[in-house]
Amino acid sequence: MKHKNLAIFIPHLGCPHRCSFCDQHCISGSVHAPSPEEVTALCRDTLPSMGDPAHTQIAFFGGSFTALPRDYMLGLLEAVQPFLRDGLAGGIRLSTRPDYMDRETAALLASYGVTAVELGAQSLWDPVLEVNERGHTARDVYRAAACVRAQDMELGLQMMTGLYGSTPETDLATGRGCIAMKPDTMRIYPTVVLPGTRLARLYADGAYPMLPLSDMIDLCARLLEECAAAGIRVIRCGLHAQDGVSENRIAGYYHPAFRELCESRRLLRRMQAQIGTPEPGRIYAFRVHPAALSRSIGHKGCNRAWFAQQGAVLRLIQDPACGMEECIWEPGASVHRKETLACT
C-alpha cells in the first residue's frame, strides 16, 4: 500500500558512526535538528492538507532514529501523538540502523504508533560492511528485521550498490538476501562520492575504481526485476535530484533519471532474452501495454538506439491486453527491413 509521507529530517543526529560514504549534511540539505515543538507545528500546519489520513505517515528520515538520545527520541514521538489520536495520520515511518533495533526497542516503537521501519542494511557482506566502517554485521540486519516483523510493523530495507570493496556479484547477493527477508519495501541507492568523505579520499588516491554508469544501470535493472518477481515494491532507486547530490558529487552513480534508465533497461533485457543476438537489417516487433510504451522505447530512445547499434530496428505494437510488465515478441511481425517500408 502506497502512503504519502510528511518527511521530517533528523540529519545524522543519533548515528554513532561516520561511514565511508556519508555526508548526511549534504544529503539532507540541513544541519538543523528539529525540536519536538517544531515537529508539532509542522504536523499541525501540513497534515490537514495532505489528503487521505489513513494513507498518510509522519516520516522521520535522515538519521538513525533509534540511536538518538532517548529523551529526544521520545520527545519526537510524543510530539506527533495528538495527530495520530485525531486521525490526521495513519502512522509513523522511520529509518534507523540495524544494530540499534532489538525486541525492546521494536515494542516501544509499536506502542507509539510506529507502523513502518526502514533498516539501513547497505550490504549483507561483512567484508564490505567492515571496510566501509558501517559498525554492524549482516547478522545484525537479519536480527533487526525479525524484531520489526515480530511487532507487525512494515519492514523496509535499504541497500547500496557499488560500495567500496563490493562487486556486482556481492551486490546481487545482497539484493537477494534482502528479498529473502520478504520486506514490504526496498530502496536501492547506487553509491555517490561526496566531498569530505572517506570515499572521496579513496577515489582521489585511485583506490576506489568505479564501474561505468551503464554497468550500474544494468545491475540495478536486474535487482528491480528480482524485486518485482518477489512482489516487493521498490520505493526508490537512485538518489533523488533534490537530495543535494547533483551539484555536490565528486563521482559515482548518479543520473537525474536513474530509475527511468533502469526501468528501460529492464524491458530491453526482456527483449534481448527473447530474440538473442539481433540480426542486422531485421525489424523486431514487440507488443506492449500503451502505458509501457515510453519505458519500452527507453529514456531518450535508448532502447531503440541499442537496436540501431546492432543494425536492427525496434517496432512497438500497443496492445491493451498486455500486462504492464509484459514485452512480447511477435516473430510473425518481425521481418527483414527490405520487406517493409513502414515501421512505427
C-alpha positions in Angstrom: 0.0 0.0 0.0 1.4 3.4 -1.0 1.5 6.2 1.5 2.1 9.9 1.5 4.9 10.9 3.8 5.2 14.1 5.8 9.0 13.9 5.8 10.9 15.3 8.9 14.7 15.2 8.5 16.9 14.5 11.5 20.3 14.9 9.8 22.9 12.5 11.0 22.0 13.1 14.6 22.0 9.9 16.6 24.3 7.9 14.3 27.3 6.7 16.2 29.4 6.1 13.1 30.7 8.0 10.1 30.5 5.6 7.3 32.9 5.9 4.3 30.2 7.3 2.1 28.3 9.5 4.5 27.9 13.2 4.3 24.5 13.5 5.8 24.6 17.3 5.9 24.7 17.2 2.1 22.1 14.5 1.7 19.5 16.1 4.0 20.3 19.7 2.9 20.1 20.8 6.5 22.1 20.6 9.7 19.2 21.6 11.9 17.7 19.1 14.2 14.0 19.9 14.7 12.7 20.3 18.2 9.5 18.5 19.3 7.8 21.8 19.3 8.8 22.4 15.6 7.6 18.9 14.7 4.3 19.6 16.3 4.0 22.9 14.4 4.9 21.2 11.1 2.3 18.5 11.6 -0.4 21.0 12.6 0.3 23.1 9.5 0.7 20.4 7.0 -1.3 17.2 7.8 -4.8 18.7 7.2 -4.0 19.4 3.6 -2.3 16.0 2.7 -5.4 14.1 1.8 -6.4 10.6 3.0 -5.2 10.4 6.6 -5.3 6.6 6.6 -2.6 6.6 4.0 -0.5 9.4 5.4 2.6 8.7 7.5 4.7 11.0 9.6 8.2 10.0 8.5 11.4 10.6 10.4 14.3 10.3 7.9 17.9 11.4 7.6 19.4 9.8 10.7 19.4 6.7 12.8 16.2 7.3 14.8 16.6 4.7 17.5 20.2 5.8 18.1 19.0 9.3 19.1 19.3 10.3 22.8 16.4 8.5 24.3 14.8 11.7 25.7 14.9 13.4 22.3 13.6 10.3 20.5 10.7 10.0 22.9 10.0 13.8 22.7 9.6 13.5 18.9 7.3 10.5 19.2 5.2 12.3 21.8 5.0 15.4 19.6 3.1 13.5 16.9 0.7 11.6 19.2 -2.1 14.1 19.1 -2.2 13.8 15.3 -2.4 10.1 15.4 -5.2 10.2 18.0 -7.1 12.8 16.0 -6.9 10.6 12.9 -4.8 13.1 10.8 -2.2 10.5 10.1 -2.3 6.7 10.0 1.1 6.0 11.5 4.8 6.8 11.8 7.6 5.8 9.5 11.2 6.0 10.4 14.7 4.8 9.3 17.4 3.5 11.6 20.5 1.3 11.8 20.0 -2.4 12.2 22.3 -2.6 15.3 20.0 -0.1 17.1 17.0 -2.3 16.8 16.1 -5.0 19.3 12.9 -6.6 20.7 12.5 -3.9 23.4 13.0 -1.1 21.0 10.7 -2.5 18.4 8.0 -3.0 21.1 8.5 0.6 22.3 8.1 2.0 18.7 5.0 0.0 18.1 3.5 1.3 21.3 3.9 4.9 20.0 2.1 4.1 16.7 5.1 3.4 14.5 3.8 1.5 11.5 6.9 1.2 9.3 10.6 0.8 10.0 13.3 1.0 7.3 16.6 -0.6 8.1 19.8 0.7 6.5 21.3 -2.7 5.6 23.5 -1.3 2.8 25.3 -4.6 2.3 24.9 -8.2 3.6 28.6 -8.9 3.1 30.6 -8.4 6.3 33.9 -7.5 4.5 32.1 -4.8 2.6 30.4 -3.5 5.8 33.8 -3.5 7.6 35.8 -1.6 5.0 33.1 1.0 4.8 33.0 1.4 8.6 29.4 0.6 9.0 29.9 -0.7 12.5 27.5 -3.6 12.2 27.3 -7.1 10.6 24.9 -8.8 8.2 23.7 -10.8 11.1 22.5 -7.6 12.8 20.4 -6.9 9.8 18.6 -10.3 9.9 18.0 -9.9 13.7 16.7 -6.4 13.4 14.3 -7.4 10.6 12.9 -10.2 12.7 12.3 -7.7 15.6 10.4 -5.4 13.3 8.3 -8.2 11.9 7.5 -9.5 15.4 5.7 -6.2 16.1 3.7 -6.4 12.8 5.3 -3.3 11.5 6.0 -2.8 7.9 9.6 -3.7 7.1 11.7 -1.7 4.6 15.3 -2.4 3.7 17.8 0.0 2.2 20.8 -1.3 0.2 23.6 0.4 -1.6 25.3 -0.8 -4.8 28.8 -0.1 -5.9 30.2 0.4 -2.4 34.0 0.4 -1.8 35.0 -3.3 -1.8 31.9 -4.6 -3.3 31.4 -6.3 -6.7 28.3 -6.7 -8.9 28.2 -10.3 -7.6 28.2 -9.2 -3.9 25.6 -6.6 -4.7 23.3 -9.1 -6.3 23.8 -11.4 -3.3 22.9 -8.6 -1.0 19.7 -7.8 -3.0 18.7 -11.5 -3.0 19.4 -11.7 0.8 17.2 -8.7 1.3 14.5 -10.2 -0.9 14.7 -13.4 1.2 13.7 -11.4 4.3 10.4 -10.5 2.5 10.4 -6.8 3.2 7.4 -4.8 2.2 9.6 -2.2 0.5 13.1 -1.7 -0.6 15.3 1.3 -1.5 18.3 0.8 -3.8 20.9 3.5 -3.6 23.9 3.4 -6.0 26.9 4.9 -4.3 27.7 8.6 -4.9 31.0 10.0 -3.8 30.6 13.2 -1.8 33.3 15.7 -0.7 34.7 15.3 2.7 34.0 11.6 2.9 36.5 8.7 3.1 35.3 7.5 -0.3 36.3 10.9 -1.7 39.9 10.3 -0.4 39.9 6.8 -1.7 38.7 7.9 -5.1 41.2 10.7 -5.3 44.0 8.2 -4.4 42.9 5.8 -7.2 42.0 3.2 -4.6 38.3 3.1 -5.4 37.7 2.2 -9.0 34.1 2.6 -10.2 32.1 0.8 -12.9 30.7 2.6 -15.9 27.3 4.1 -15.3 25.8 1.7 -17.9 27.0 -1.3 -15.9 25.4 0.0 -12.7 22.1 0.6 -14.6 22.2 -3.0 -15.7 22.9 -4.2 -12.2 20.1 -2.2 -10.7 17.7 -3.3 -13.5 18.4 -6.9 -12.5 17.7 -6.0 -8.9 14.4 -4.3 -9.9 13.4 -7.3 -11.9 14.0 -9.7 -9.0 12.2 -7.5 -6.5 9.2 -7.3 -8.9 9.2 -11.1 -9.3 9.1 -11.4 -5.5 6.3 -8.8 -5.2 8.4 -6.3 -3.3 7.8 -2.6 -4.0 11.0 -0.6 -4.7 10.1 2.9 -3.5 13.4 4.5 -4.6 16.1 3.5 -7.0 18.9 6.2 -7.1 19.2 9.4 -5.2 16.6 12.0 -5.9 17.6 15.1 -7.7 16.6 17.2 -4.7 18.8 15.3 -2.3 21.7 17.7 -2.9 24.0 15.3 -4.8 23.8 16.7 -8.3 25.8 19.8 -7.5 28.0 18.4 -4.8 29.1 14.9 -6.0 32.7 14.2 -7.0 31.9 10.9 -8.7 29.5 8.0 -8.5 26.4 6.5 -10.0 24.1 9.4 -10.3 21.7 10.4 -13.0 18.5 12.6 -12.5 16.5 9.9 -14.4 18.3 6.9 -12.9 15.1 4.9 -12.1 13.8 5.5 -15.6 17.0 4.3 -17.1 16.9 1.2 -15.0 13.2 0.5 -15.9 14.1 1.0 -19.6 17.0 -1.5 -19.2 14.6 -4.0 -17.6 12.5 -4.0 -20.7 15.5 -4.1 -23.0 16.8 -7.2 -21.1 13.4 -8.9 -21.6 13.6 -8.2 -25.3 17.1 -9.5 -25.5 16.2 -12.7 -23.7 13.5 -13.4 -26.3 15.4 -12.6 -29.5 19.1 -13.4 -28.7 21.5 -11.5 -30.9 19.6 -9.2 -33.3 20.0 -9.9 -37.0 21.3 -6.8 -38.8 18.6 -5.4 -41.2 15.8 -7.0 -39.3 12.8 -5.3 -37.7 11.8 -6.7 -34.3 8.2 -6.2 -33.2 7.1 -6.4 -29.6 3.6 -6.0 -28.1 3.5 -3.8 -25.0 0.8 -2.1 -23.0 0.2 1.5 -24.1 1.2 2.8 -20.7 4.5 0.9 -21.0 5.3 2.4 -24.4 7.6 5.1 -23.2 9.6 2.7 -21.0 9.8 0.3 -23.9 11.2 2.9 -26.2 13.6 3.8 -23.4 14.8 7.0 -21.8 15.5 9.4 -24.7 15.0 6.5 -27.1 17.9 4.4 -25.6 16.3 1.0 -26.4 15.6 2.0 -30.0 19.2 3.3 -30.1 20.5 -0.1 -28.9 18.7 -1.9 -31.7 20.1 0.6 -34.2 23.6 0.0 -33.0 23.1 -3.7 -33.8 21.9 -2.7 -37.3 18.3 -3.6 -36.5 15.0 -1.8 -35.8 12.7 -1.9 -32.8 9.0 -1.8 -33.6 6.5 -1.5 -30.8 2.8 -2.5 -31.1 0.5 -1.1 -28.5 -1.8 -3.8 -27.0 -4.0 -3.0 -24.0 -4.3 -6.8 -23.4 -0.7 -6.9 -22.4 0.3 -6.7 -18.8 2.1 -3.6 -17.6 5.3 -5.5 -17.2 5.0 -7.6 -20.4 7.0 -7.2 -23.6 6.0 -9.9 -26.0 8.0 -10.6 -29.2 5.9 -11.2 -32.3 8.1 -13.2 -34.7 5.5 -13.1 -37.4 5.6 -9.3 -37.4 9.4 -9.2 -37.2 10.5 -9.0 -40.8 13.7 -8.2 -42.7 13.9 -4.5 -43.3 13.9 -4.8 -47.1 10.4 -6.5 -46.8 8.7 -3.4 -45.5 8.8 0.3 -45.9 6.8 1.2 -42.8 7.8 1.0 -39.1 6.4 2.5 -36.0 
